[in-house]
Amino acid sequence: MAARFDLTQVHLPIVAAIPQVRQHLATQNTLILSTPPGAGKSTIIPLSLLDEPWLAGRKIVMLEPRRLAASSIAHRMASLLGEKAGETVGYRVRFENQTSARTRIEVVTEGILTRMLHQDNALEDVGIVIFDEFHERRLHTDLSMVLCRESQQVLRADLRLLVMSATLDTSQLAALLHAPVVESQGRLYPVDIIHTEEPDLRELPTQCARTILRALREQQGDILAFLPGEAEIRACEQLLLTNPVGAAIHPLYGQLSLAEQHAAIQPNRNGKRKIVLATAIAETSLTIEGITVVVDCGYTRTMVFDPPSGLSRLKTARISVDAANQRTGRAGRLGPGTCYRMWTAATEQRMAAYRTPEILEADLTSLLLDTAQWGVHDLNQLDWLTPPPPPAVVQARDLLHGLGAIDGGKVTLHGKAVHALPCHPRIAHMLLEGKRLGMSGLATDIAALLDERDPLGREAGTDINLRIDTLRKHRAYTKQSRRLDNIEKIARSYRKLLGTHEDNGPVDSYHTGILLARAYPERIAKARDDGKGTYHLANGKQAVIPSGDDLALEPWLAIALLDARDGLGKVFLASPLNPADLFPFAQITERMFWNTQKGGIIATRDHRIGSVTLASSPIAVADSASMTSILCDAIRSEGTQLLNWTDAVLQWQNRVLSLRQWRPHEDWPDVSTASLLHRPEQWLSPYLQGILKADELKKLDVLHMLHHSLEYEQQQALDRLTPTSITVPSGSAAKLRYSALGEPPVLAVRLQEVFGMMDTPKVNDGRTAVVLHLLSPGFKPVQVTGDLRSFWKTAYFEVRKELKRRYPKHAWPEDPLTAQAVQGVPKKRPTPKDATR
């Protein structure tokens, strides 16, 4: 028989709303309850519903986003019944179950409820599911809501759903859920808000410590300070310890044990003032005794998933207004309080009103496996409050398919086994593979280490095997680290699930590597030959290990943890790999490609893991169409080096390009080098049959190919309109040089060779006059002119006077128009005297 709860002895604001809650739930299956912080909803509402007729002896399940809140609320409700947790009220968090056959109220964390739904789709022994602190919009909360509504609509119309929150956009949610809203006024005491200067993220712990010291001087009572994460909390703690603050300092974050977390929220045993340095874990549900002052840095740390890389990264981001109000409310639960907001009033005007639902930024692999196990192959079939983003869904589906957990959208037998384990599908897959390979002990150690924060820190390097060795020594000998105690507790839970024993033997790093490769196949990495610790990953990304690290010289790595930055990522945890172990991961492909270094087409049969080549062997080149395509691609990127791009070719291009300028209405093609190299298929491919090497490409007559790429009529017109040379009076064929921009062509010729030429030559059917570069007998320019007739009348005589002294053997007639043009030094006529000799 459950203990009776006497509601008349409760003096909390939520009591006034209970009649409405009971009335609505008696006739409706969904309700939204909105209450200010501190109203008492988390503890009083579940207890007040225990005797409702519609419950009919079934359980009440309440979902709490965080394990500390779950256990604290369960203990609080049990104490109100005069019991211990595990009797009428119990809780279940990951790897901890404090319930019994008598339990009628279960407080559970995310993931637990979805597993309950999978075990019993109808939740036959549950009368109501309460979603506490729904405003946090955690991924598993959204998933649990979708599955509960599906069960409610298909199997259990009598299943009640109660959504509770202190800072929620109730109007929008009510429209989505088609549910009424009950509002409680609450009893939040007034909180004075003091804005400080805008923080510098690089100096956040220092500025927070300074604000805490100010609050100690100016206010009474205990202080709750919000910081983004453990690193900032520990840095702030060290700064405070250097000052005689006269207060007990308690860190509070998720990686601490439950015992350490409970110590932070209890009153100080010696009656000292208390400073609690907390992450967002302390925003909701918890009542921390004695808190009257809040110091809010204004930032939180969230995990953001990047679908293209398959990596998640921690992002330090500005909190939303609803989160700021939630934090402020912590100072007014027990009486009037003060909140120091470490930002300006102007910044507050720009802050987002509500936090972003986690489903929009999270890795959706677990969610997709959950829905597939539920029997849903298309996520659009479910009635989401916020639909999951398609890129993340595609990435999750590809990963699950690669792990062998789904096939065609349906869960495989292996996928069912993966889903049964309480961890990410990657880790579950690794645990099952470890069992199959006889490495269960090692797999459970790896899984536990990846679950928790690095016990050695980054200063210990990147080798995860050092952590495994430390864990095994701790387990077998020392047992002095609380962090390692947490890791060992998780490893022990995994060992129990797999039915295996601990392994405290020497660590084989290659075994570690192959297990990590099972979990993260796209992070199998091969060293580049740059001597800089740079690795090429199977997913195409690049990553680096700092020089001097023990793993920096390893040829192959399995990477467990790296950041998601663009460009060159940084490796945090990895293990060496034996390439001989990697062939099961590889796919055999035949490749044909252009090798710039060897200067030719190479054909190979490759064992490839994504974009990394494990092994390669040469094969014969056979496919002519593929050869032509490869050659064309090579020419696109290296054409000016691969082809014999002579001066005659360049002049041919310039002639055609000049006609494009001079005769724009005619269909002259763009034969610029960039255009030709971009489309080699159109003019070069017929000549590429049988070519394999760069030196064979060099032998091709590019001029011939280009000229014959024109229509016959254009070939004739090109020769007529843009001749390559002009015959001058001396009889020489003087070359014309054309420009790509359509400027007048240049005729460079020695002055003596154009004696007698009256007018400037023209091309382009007489429309374009050439520019004459008249040269000295030593081929030095002496005059540039576009008007030869004018030159003979004027400038010639000055030129003659100057050059006659320098070149006396050459002809310098007074009348160049009647003089005979010559190619060199004119020969003297023999005299009669010479003839008689």
C-alpha positions, 0 to 999 in steps of 0.5 A: 500500500502506497503512502498517503500524500497530504496535500493540505500540508503543502504550502507551495504556489502550485497547489492552487493549480492542482484542481484545474490539472485534475479536472482537465486530466479527468476528461482529456489526455493531453495538458500543458502546465505553465508555472514560474520557477520555484512553484513546486510543480516537479515534486507536487504534481506527480504526488497529487495525481497518485489517487486519480481514478483514471490512473487505475493503479498504473504508474506515473513516469516523469521525464527529467532532462538531467540525472541530478534533477531526476535523483534529487526530485525522486528523493524529495518526493520520497521524503514528503511521503516519509519514505526512501527513494525506491519505494513509492517513488523511485528513479532510473538514470543510465546505469542506475536503477532505484525502483522496486515492485512498489514504485508507482512514480518513476523519475527517468532521464532521457533515453530511459523512456524511449527504451520503455516505449520500445519494450512496450509500445502501449506503456500498459502499466503507465497511466501518465507521462509527465514531461518536466522542463519541456522548454529545454527541448532536448533531443530525447524529449522530442523523440519521447513526445513523438512516440508517446503521441503515436502510442496515444493515438494508435494504441492508448487513447487513455494514456495521459501526457502532461507537459510542464515548463517554467519558461515556455511558449505555451500558445505555440505548443498548445496549437501543436498539441491541440491541448489546453493550458493551465497556468500557475502564478507561482511564488517567485520572490523579487530578484534585483537584476544588475547588469555588468560589463560585456564579457570577453570569452577569453577572460570569462573565468577571471571576469566571473570570479571578479563578479562573484567577489563583488557579490560576496561583498555586496550581498548576503546568502549563498551564490550560484554562478553559471559558467559554460563548462568544466574548464571555466568552472575549474579556472574560476575555482582556482582564482577564487581559492587564491582570495580569502573568500571565507566561503565553501566552493562547490563545482557542479557539472554533469561529469561529476558523480551523483554524490559530488553533485548532491554535495553541491546542492546541500547546505554547508555542514559547517554553516559557511557561505557557499559558492556553487560554480555550475553549468546549465545543469543547475538551471531547472528543477533543482532547489539549491539550499541557501541560494539568494544570489546568481552570477550569470556569465550569459553563455552555455556550451552546446554540442553542435553536429556537422553532417558533412564531416560526421563530427560534433563540436562543442560550441560556446554560445550566448544563452536565450532570454528564457534561459536567462530568466530561468537562471535569474529565478534561482535567486528568488526561490527562497526569498528576495534575491539578486542576479548579476548578469554579465552583459549589458542591457543593450545585448539583452535586447538582441538575445534570442527569445527561446533556446534552439531545439536540440533536434536541429543541431544534434547527431540524429543517429540514435534517433533514427535507429529508435524510429526504425526500431519503432517501425517508421521508415520515413520520419515525415510520418511522425508528428514532430514538434520540430522536424529533424533537418534532412542533411543530419537524417541522411548522414545518420541513415548512411552511418547506420547502413555502414554499421549494418544496423539498418538495411533498406530503412529496416532494422537488421538483427545486428541493428536490434542488438545495437539498439538494445545497448544504452549508448550511441550506435557507434559504441554499441557496434564496437562493443558487439564487434569486440565480443565477436572478436574476443576483445570484450574486456578491451571494448568495454574499457574503450566505451567507458573512456569515450563516455566520460571526459578524458581522465588524463587531459590533453597534456598526456598526448593523444594515445588512448592506450595510455588511458586504458592502461591507467584505468586498468592499473587503477582498477587493479591497484590504486583506486584513488581517482574519482573520475576513474571510478566513474569510468570503471563504473560504466565499464562494469555496467557494459561488462554486465550487459555483455556477460564478460569479465574485466581485462587488466592485462597489457594493452595491445594498441593494434587491438584498440585501433581495430575496435576504434575503427569499427566505431569510426570507420570514416576516421581511419587515417593514413599519414601523409608524407609531409613529416608534419604529423598530418593524416588523410582520413577515409572521409576525405578530411585532413587532421594533424597530431602535434609534433612530439606526440607519441603517435605523430610518426604512426603510419596508420591511425584509428581516430576516436576524437577530433575537432570539426574545424574546417581545413586541418582538424586536430586529433585528441584521441587515437590509436595505432592501426596495423594496415593488415587488419584493415582489409575487411573495411576496404572495397576493391575498385579499379582506377584509371587516372593521370599521374602528373609525377610519372607523366602518364595514365596509370591503371590500378586495382585498389583496396580503398577505405573511403578516400584512403588507399590501403593497397594498390597493384597495377593493371593493364589499361584497356578502356579507350573511352575512359583513357580519352576522358582522363587525358582531357581532364589532365589537359584541362588542368595541365594543358600548357605543360602537356601540349606543344604550345608553340609560337605558331599556335599562339599566333594562330590563336591571335589571328582567330581572336583578332577576327572575333574583334574585327568581325563580331557578327561572324561566328569566329570561335573563342580560341583563347588558351583558357577556352581551349583547355576547358573544352579539349573534347571538341578539338583534341579528342579525335587525336588522343586514341592510343596515347598514354604518356606525356611525351606522346602528347608533346608530339601532337601537332596542335597547330594542325588540330586547331586549324582543322577544328574550323569549318573549311570556309573559316580556314580559307577566310582565316588565311585570306583575312589574316595572312601570316606574312607579307611580301615586301619589295625586297622579296622577303616574306616578312612575318606579321604578329597578331595580338589576342586583343584585336590590335593592329598586327605588327610587321617588323622589317628592315628599312632597306627592304621596304624602299619603294613601298608607298603605302602601309599594308593592310589585312582583313580585306583592307580594313585594318592597317598594320603597324610597321616596326622599321628596323636598322640593318642591325635589326634595332627598331628605329621607327614605329609607324602606321603611315608609311607615306608620311614617314618617307616624306618627313622622318626618313631623312632624320633616320637616314642622317643618323644611320648612314654614319653607323651603317655606311656600307648600306644604301641610304638613298635620297629618294627611298621611293625610287630606290631598289629594296635590298635584303642586305648590303648592296653589292658593288658593280665590277668596274672595267679595271676590275674586269681586266685583272 
